[in-house]
Structure formats: C-alpha cells, structure tokens
Amino acid sequence: MTAQSISQASLICAGQSQRAATLRGERRAAPAAHGTEFHNGMLEPGRRQLAQGQLLSLPAIDATLVCLDGELWLTRDGDAEDYILGAGGSLHLRHNDQAAVQALRPSRLRLIPA
C-alpha cells in the first residue's frame, strides 16, 4: 500500500470536512480491494476484531469502548482531542457522540452498553 493510499484512507490524515463527512456516515469511493475502506455497518455491542488501518463508525449509544488488544485511534465529532487506546484502555461514549475508530495495528475491541 502506498503512502498516498494510506493517507487517503485514514481519518488521521483527513481534513476537517472529510472527517465530518465520514462521521456522518457519508461514503466516499475507495480504490478497488482497499483494505481500509470505511464500511457503513455500525459496530454492534460486543467484541470485534479490526485489521491494521480498518475504520469503523461507532453507534451513537451510551457505552464504553474497551481496547482488548492492539492499539486504537478514536475521534469524536465536536471533540478537539483524539484518543489513542492501548490494550486495557477504555473511553466512555455518550448517546449523542458521533465517533469513529481506526486500528493502528491489529486490534480487538469491545463495546459495552451502559
């Protein structure tokens, strides 16, 4: 994967308008067979595995996101800070948060509804 394709697929490298569009769930075309294409499917409560670079839009529910293994980068719309969660790290999400998570390396996570 080229550096350009990584930066185009990653929210970390995205501009503010691109991040906002992604958090709203708007799809943008991704190169064929691109492993980090943003999928519209929401993360249901429970456990999930993410490949390095994979992105997920999190459901707007009152819940705690726990990184079981690996390393996750999380951003929330309207929050000036981004969060890096390592194994054992967690972050509480409010019911109105629009958030996206990306695996910085292969990771396992769990979303625990409040």
C-alpha positions as semicolon CSV with decimal commas, in nm:
position;residue;x (nm);y (nm);z (nm)
1;M;0,000;0,000;0,000
2;T;0,141;0,339;-0,093
3;A;0,174;0,629;0,148
4;Q;-0,081;0,820;-0,061
5;S;-0,342;0,543;-0,037
6;I;-0,286;0,517;0,338
7;S;-0,332;0,892;0,385
8;Q;-0,645;0,891;0,167
9;A;-0,799;0,606;0,370
10;S;-0,701;0,728;0,714
11;L;-0,906;0,972;0,919
12;I;-0,586;1,068;1,097
13;C;-0,465;1,234;0,776
14;A;-0,809;1,361;0,671
15;G;-0,909;1,725;0,669
16;Q;-1,185;1,856;0,895
17;S;-1,455;1,839;0,625
18;Q;-1,355;1,483;0,528
19;R;-1,364;1,373;0,894
20;A;-1,707;1,530;0,939
21;A;-1,841;1,356;0,627
22;T;-1,705;1,022;0,747
23;L;-1,855;1,069;1,093
24;R;-2,191;1,147;0,931
25;G;-2,163;0,813;0,751
26;E;-2,119;0,952;0,401
27;R;-1,936;0,705;0,180
28;R;-1,657;0,808;-0,046
29;A;-1,517;0,596;-0,321
30;A;-1,221;0,383;-0,220
31;P;-0,969;0,221;-0,451
32;A;-1,055;-0,135;-0,556
33;A;-0,959;-0,400;-0,299
34;H;-0,862;-0,134;-0,049
35;G;-0,836;-0,293;0,296
36;T;-0,920;0,022;0,489
37;E;-1,238;0,121;0,307
38;F;-1,481;0,281;0,551
39;H;-1,780;0,050;0,587
40;N;-2,127;0,180;0,669
41;G;-2,200;-0,108;0,904
42;M;-2,228;0,001;1,264
43;L;-2,039;-0,173;1,540
44;E;-2,292;-0,370;1,738
45;P;-2,239;-0,413;2,112
46;G;-1,995;-0,697;2,172
47;R;-1,644;-0,792;2,061
48;R;-1,487;-0,708;1,728
49;Q;-1,151;-0,756;1,558
50;L;-1,001;-0,490;1,334
51;A;-0,717;-0,527;1,087
52;Q;-0,447;-0,260;1,086
53;G;-0,591;0,056;0,929
54;Q;-0,953;-0,065;0,938
55;L;-1,210;0,205;1,023
56;L;-1,546;0,173;1,196
57;S;-1,822;0,420;1,266
58;L;-1,945;0,365;1,621
59;P;-2,315;0,369;1,709
60;A;-2,444;0,675;1,894
61;I;-2,524;0,494;2,218
62;D;-2,425;0,537;2,581
63;A;-2,142;0,283;2,603
64;T;-1,780;0,220;2,693
65;L;-1,529;0,126;2,424
66;V;-1,256;-0,105;2,556
67;C;-0,939;-0,194;2,368
68;L;-0,876;-0,560;2,448
69;D;-0,560;-0,593;2,239
70;G;-0,364;-0,379;1,993
71;E;-0,391;-0,002;1,955
72;L;-0,690;0,210;1,853
73;W;-0,725;0,572;1,747
74;L;-1,064;0,729;1,820
75;T;-1,211;1,063;1,719
76;R;-1,544;1,221;1,814
77;D;-1,725;1,495;1,625
78;G;-1,702;1,819;1,818
79;D;-1,420;1,695;2,045
80;A;-1,093;1,884;1,997
81;E;-0,894;1,583;2,123
82;D;-0,830;1,247;1,960
83;Y;-0,766;0,939;2,172
84;I;-0,517;0,653;2,144
85;L;-0,622;0,343;2,338
86;G;-0,380;0,060;2,408
87;A;-0,465;-0,282;2,548
88;G;-0,678;-0,235;2,859
89;G;-0,760;0,128;2,775
90;S;-1,119;0,247;2,760
91;L;-1,326;0,554;2,677
92;H;-1,687;0,632;2,761
93;L;-1,908;0,738;2,469
94;R;-2,225;0,938;2,525
95;H;-2,553;0,858;2,350
96;N;-2,516;1,155;2,113
97;D;-2,148;1,106;2,022
98;Q;-2,064;1,060;1,657
99;A;-1,737;0,870;1,673
100;A;-1,507;0,667;1,451
101;V;-1,231;0,427;1,549
102;Q;-0,930;0,311;1,348
103;A;-0,692;0,026;1,431
104;L;-0,333;0,150;1,433
105;R;-0,228;-0,217;1,441
106;P;-0,434;-0,541;1,451
107;S;-0,671;-0,495;1,744
108;R;-0,959;-0,643;1,937
109;L;-1,219;-0,420;2,099
110;R;-1,540;-0,444;2,291
111;L;-1,833;-0,203;2,309
112;I;-2,014;-0,233;2,642
113;P;-2,356;-0,059;2,656
114;A;-2,414;0,138;2,976
